[in-house]
Amino acid sequence: MAAPTDKLSPFESLALDRQSTPSQITDALEEEILNGSMKPGERLREAQLAEAFSVSRNSVREALRVLERKGLVRHIPHRGAEVIKLTVEDVGDLFRGRVVLERAGLALASDSEEAKELLMREVEGIEAAAKIGDIATLLEHDLSFHSILVQQIGSRRLEEQYVTMQRELKLALRQLDSFDPMAQVGEQREIVDALQAGQAEAADDLLKRHLDLTAERVVELVAKQS
């Protein structure tokens, strides 16, 4: 197993702008966490990060606070910061929040032709990616599909909260070895088809079922890996 400092070596080549150092550190660490280079529960030691980035520990500390607000890092008393490891309870809470926001957005989308067109565009992207087995692109279109629903609410604060939820969901899926999004391809089209047919109540039922099934699958996989 490589020493912790070895994992930080790619950051040493970054040319950091002194005026935006904490932001750049945040972006670099966020990318490493979301792409799986940094594992759940991995310690983020301020001294090692400061040395790797050639910055002050204050800059690192500020970046870690931002990552904590983003739901990617957890501060453990007497231990410091570490990459968050989502629990069954975390995932359940995440999906409860998604259900509330997305159903509210769906109700508003039912009266918007533009929203329906945007949703269908993402559905087509999901299906095209599924045909060639491009899981990464499929997931991006799926996340965009659900984001469009929340955007219909028109609340910047709620959108920011939802971005954090999406980020946590990405992290959860990265931490799972066997999650297969292909299993639910087709459910998004059913939701949009119902919307386009003016069947708002049916679309709501389909969305809730879609989210509930996804939550059940993710919770089951998280429980197995715990």
ZIRAKA-V479078 format. One record per helix or strand of 2 or more residues. SS is the DSSP state (H for helix, E for strand). FROM is the first residue (numbers start at 1). TO is the last residue. If there is no record, write none. Layout:
<<SS	FROM	TO> <SS	FROM	TO>>
//
This chain:
<<H	4	13> <H	18	34> <E	43	44> <H	46	53> <H	57	69> <E	73	76> <E	80	83> <H	88	109> <H	113	132> <H	135	151> <H	156	174> <H	181	184> <H	187	196> <H	200	225>>
//
